[in-house]
């Protein structure tokens, strides 16, 4: 790293630092096939996977809010988050919402000074879990919708990472996330939305312009989700939400770009075709 007196050299050095590329690729090599398999299998396996993964993310949230090792009430709420996903195929939205409501009650009663942050985190993660499982549904369209969403979001992430590192330039939001640049944001938007648009052309014969609008919107929401998590982490003065994923940090760091996008998918699918046909409502116009 260069001296503080030479910011241009410092920027050039930092954007060409690829020491975390190996761990990132290794993580992707493991996580992508597991995600694809879970999405393909659907049913209880997918619901269990979603519940456990987002329970892990909420555990990071709990520790971030508490700034301390997880407490017994905190551990109970983590288990309830996982249960909200597992129970969805059995009792549907009412069952999942009931479990999350119980977790919120526990968080409010025993959460101390951070109770409002805990309650907000539980409500948000509960909504995301519901959105992901509802999008998958039981039909093949759920797999297609999942691929469309995942490719758009993860290509946006990857393109922003590589473009920002290589080109650098003016910072996107230096107060919130000093490492993000406008070049990365625009590169992520261009390549992520293009990748999602190509998936759209393959999986559905709906109008191309709808796919283009949806892909661009999901790509933008992915970056907004990333910046939102960065702002929250900065509020709590932490760099990464965890270290469970080499090269990425915690589960929250990996899932932040997905959250707003899948909620958008839920809204579009629900408004177009109803709660039982979210994927159909997203893909078929």
N, C-alpha and C positions, 0 to 999 in steps of 0.2 A: 504494500500500500504506500502511496506517495505521501509526501508531507502535506500538512493542512494548507500550506501556502500555495499549493498547485492543484486547485480543484479540478481542472481539466484533466490532468494526468490521473488524478484519483478516480474520476468517472470512467476514464478509458480502461484503467486497470480493473475496476470493479465489474464492468460489463463484460470483460473477457475472462472473468474468474469462473471456471467451469468445474471446480472441485466437487460440486454436489451433483454433477450430471450422472456419474456412475450410480450412486444410490438411488437417484430418481428413476433411471431406466430400470434398475433392478426391482424397485418397488412396483413400477408399472407392469413389468413382466410377470409378477406374481398376482397383482390385484386385478388386472384387466380380465384374465381368463376366469378368475373366481367370480367376478361381477357378472360376466357374460353367462356363465353357467347358472348362477342363481336366477338371473333374469329369465333365462330360457325355461328353467324348471318351474318357476312360479309357485303358486300354492303356499303350503305351510313352510316350505324351505325358503322361499323368497321372503315371506313375512318374518320368519325367524331371523334371517340374515339382516333385514332392514332394522328390525327391533334391536338386535345386538349391536350393530354398527352405530346406530344413533344413540343407543344407551352409552356406548363408549365415548361418543362426542359429548353427550350431556355430562358425563363424568368429568371431562376436561373443563366444561363450563362451570360445574360445581366447584372444582378446585380453583379455578380462576377467580370466581366470585368470593370464595372463602379465603383465598390466599393462604391456605393451610391444607394439610392432609384431610381426606374426606372423612366426614363424621358418620355416625350410625344413621341419623335421619337422611343424610345425603346419600349414603349407600342404598337405603331403602328406595329413595326416589329414582336412583339409577336403575334398580331392578324393575321398578314400575314402568319406566320408559321402555325397557326391553319387552315387558309384558304387554304393553299397549300395541306393539307390533304383532306379537305372537297371537294375541286374542282376536285380532281383526278378522281373520278368515272364519272364526267361530261365531262371534257376536256382532261383527260389523262395526260401523262408526260409533254406535251407542256404547258398545263395550269398550272400545279404545278411548273414547272421550271420557267415560267414567273412570278408567284407570288413571288417565292424565289428571283429571279433576282431583282424584284422591292424592296424587303426588303433589299437586299444587297446594292442597290443604296442609299436607305435612310440611312443605317448604315454608308456607306462611306462618305456621304455628311454631316451627323449630328453626327457622332460617336465620334468626338474628338480624343484624343490620343489612345483610344482603338478601333478605327475603323477597323483595320485589324483583331483583335481578334473577333470582332462582325461579320465581313464578313465571316471569316473562320467558325465560329459557325453556321451561317445561312446556308452556303453551306453544311456543314456536316449534320446538322439536316434535311435539305431538302432532302439530299441523303438517309438518314436513313428512313424518312417518305415514300419516294418513294419505297425503298426496301421492307419495311414491307407490304405496300398495294399491291405492285406487287406480292410479295410472296403469299399473301392470294388469289389474283385473284377472280374468281367467282365459281370455282369448289371445289369438296370435297378434292381434293389433297392439296388445300391451307390450309385447316384445319389440315390435316395430317402433312404437312411440318411445320406448326406453332407449333404443338404439339412436333414434333421432335426437333425443335430449342429451344423451351421454356424449355422442360424437360432437355435437355443437358445443357443449360446455367444455369438454376436455381438450378439444382442438383449440378453442379460444384460450384456455389456460396455457397450453403448450406453446402456441404461436406467440402469445404475449411474453412468455418467459424467454423464448429464443430471440425474438425480435428486439425486446427490450435490452437483453444482454449484449446483443451484437451491435445494435445501432445506438442505443443510449439516447441522449438528448434531454430535452426539457422534462422536468418532473411532472407527473400527472397530479399528484396530491401530496406534496412533500410533508405537510403537517401530519397527515394520516399514515402514509406509507412511503417513506423516502426512496425506496428501491423501484417504485413503479414509474414508468415514463409514458409520455404520449405516444412514442413510437411503438412501445409494447402494446398499449391499449388499442391503437389503430390496427396494428398487425394482428392482434388477437381477434378483433372484430371482423377484419377482412377474411382471414383464413378460417376462423371458427364458423362464421355464418355461411361461408361458401361450402365448407364440409357438411354442415347441417342441410343446406339446400340440396346438395348432391344426394344425400341419404333420402330426403323427401322425394326426389324424382324417382328413386328406386322403389321405395316402399308404398307409394300411393299414386293414383292417377288424378288426384285433386289438382286444382289450378296451381300453376307454378308460382304465381305471385303471392298466394297465401303462404306457401312454404317459405318463400323469401322473407316475407314479413315476420313470420314466426321465428325463423332462424336468426334473423337480425335481433329481434326482441330478446330471445333467449340468450344470445351472445352478450348483449348489453347487460341483461339482468345478472348473468354470471359474473361480470366484472363489478357490478354494483354490490353483489353479495360478498365478493372478495374484499372490496373497500370497506364495506360495513363491518366485517369481522375485524379488519385491521384497525378500524376506529375503536371498536370495543376493546380489543387487546391493548391498544395504546392507552385507553382510559384506565385499564388495570395494570399498565406498565409491564407487560410481558411481550416477548418477541414471538414465541410459538406457543400454541395451545398445548402441545405435548411433544413427545419424541418417538411415538410408536411407529411412524412410517419414515424410514430412512430417506433423507433428501427432501422431505416435505414437512416434517414436524408432526403435529397431531392430527387426529381425525377431523377436528373442526377446520384445520388448515386445508385439508383435502376436500371437504364437503361444502365449504362456504359458497363456492361458485355454483353448486347444484341447487341450493335451497330455494332461492327466489325463482329460479327457472322452473322447478317442478311445481311450485305453487301456482305460477302462471299457467302451466299445462293443466293443472287441476281446474282452474277457473275457466279457461277456454273450453276444455272438454265438457265440463259440467253445464256451462251455459248453452253449448251447442247440442249436446245429446243426453244430458242427465248424469247423475252421480254413478250409475251403474255402467256407463259407457264412456268413460273419460277418454280412453285412447281412441275409440271410434270417433268421438266428437272432435278430437284434435286432428285426426288424419283425413277424415272423409267429409268433403264439402260438395 
